[in-house]
């Protein structure tokens, strides 16, 4: 029978060996991990979706960061801040000092408005109106403040209506903190809450407006140059005021070998203590008898010059005018009316 089957199919021994050999080869390929993985359409789709899921949040984050509203630094308010530091305070201040403080104030103001908008704080409009009303009332009912305002409006060529718009800006900023505390229901010390809100606002603003801050600081700081330090010296006996026993003035020499005061606070205090009666007589407004400050400096000086013509006040007036001559040299680069 086997002989008959061989006649029909041919010898089976060789075929059997080929089948066995093929089976052994497949077995060893599988066992040794040499079976190749074939990429299929479903796998490619899944991997693509995974990549999209990973990249999209990053893109969305970048888009969100670029879409943050940034309150620009208000140039007009900055200039008013510089003026206020130099003229509306009770002391003289160099332009460099005024700009330094005003830069910080301006950045804080824009930072607070930016942060409030980002946090979706609705600034209380009634509170803004109240703050505007209080500011206008204070100016209108304070003789000194009203005079200072008039001088400032003249310096910047501002109308009263334009200044009211400026007061509105200040009032809006001043109202943000209270609105923050009210909406977030912050308890405890208002001072502590204010400090924390400002700190958060600064951090947020510096993160998102770094380029604008850098440009602003560079532009403003380029407008001033620091004066070289003075060389401290003793007061020469040739000065009229050197004869005073309670002499307490710090004098120094500048790079042109001219006398200046190292500390203007000491000078102003000295004048007040030593020439109090004369200063009162020279006061432009008797209700505010000691106004030896930038806004009223020239008013005082003109009155003292008049008193120097009177025998009763002559010697003291000349001594004070000598002190003022040195004082003016100390600040002539910072105040146009001293040049």
Beta strands, then each sheet from edge to edge (+ up, - down):
strand 1: 231-233
strand 2: 251-253
strand 3: 259-261
sheet 1: 1+ 2- 3+
end
